[in-house]
Amino acid sequence: MGHAGAIVSGGKGTAQGKMDALRMAGVKIGLNPTEAGSLMAEIVNNLR
């Protein structure tokens, strides 16, 4: 999870808490690389 994972390990929040906050802010979250790719394609297609 990179930097966000390091922050969670440091005791500052949970991964679920971070995902919930991002979703509430309108961010689309992919839970795996396949989902992330599909979401990116959707976002790019909606830019047109």
C-alpha positions as CSV (number, residue, x, y, z in Angstrom):
1,M,0.0,0.0,0.0
2,G,3.0,2.3,-0.1
3,H,3.0,5.5,1.9
4,A,-0.5,5.1,3.2
5,G,0.4,1.6,4.5
6,A,3.3,3.1,6.4
7,I,1.1,5.7,8.0
8,V,-1.4,3.0,9.1
9,S,1.4,1.0,10.5
10,G,2.5,4.0,12.5
11,G,-0.8,4.0,14.3
12,K,-2.4,6.9,12.5
13,G,-5.7,5.6,11.3
14,T,-6.8,2.5,9.5
15,A,-6.9,1.6,5.9
16,Q,-10.7,1.4,6.0
17,G,-10.9,4.8,7.6
18,K,-8.8,6.3,4.9
19,M,-10.8,4.6,2.1
20,D,-14.1,5.8,3.7
21,A,-12.8,9.4,3.9
22,L,-11.6,9.3,0.3
23,R,-15.0,7.9,-0.9
24,M,-16.8,10.6,1.0
25,A,-14.7,13.1,-0.9
26,G,-15.7,11.6,-4.2
27,V,-12.6,9.5,-4.9
28,K,-13.2,6.2,-6.7
29,I,-11.4,3.4,-5.0
30,G,-10.2,0.2,-6.7
31,L,-9.6,-2.7,-4.3
32,N,-7.2,-4.5,-6.7
33,P,-5.3,-3.7,-9.8
34,T,-8.0,-4.9,-12.1
35,E,-10.6,-2.7,-10.4
36,A,-8.2,0.2,-10.5
37,G,-7.7,-0.2,-14.2
38,S,-11.4,-0.4,-14.9
39,L,-12.0,2.7,-12.8
40,M,-9.3,4.6,-14.6
41,A,-10.8,3.7,-18.0
42,E,-14.2,4.9,-16.7
43,I,-12.8,8.2,-15.5
44,V,-10.9,8.8,-18.7
45,N,-14.0,8.0,-20.8
46,N,-16.1,10.5,-18.7
47,L,-13.6,13.3,-19.5
48,R,-14.8,13.4,-23.1
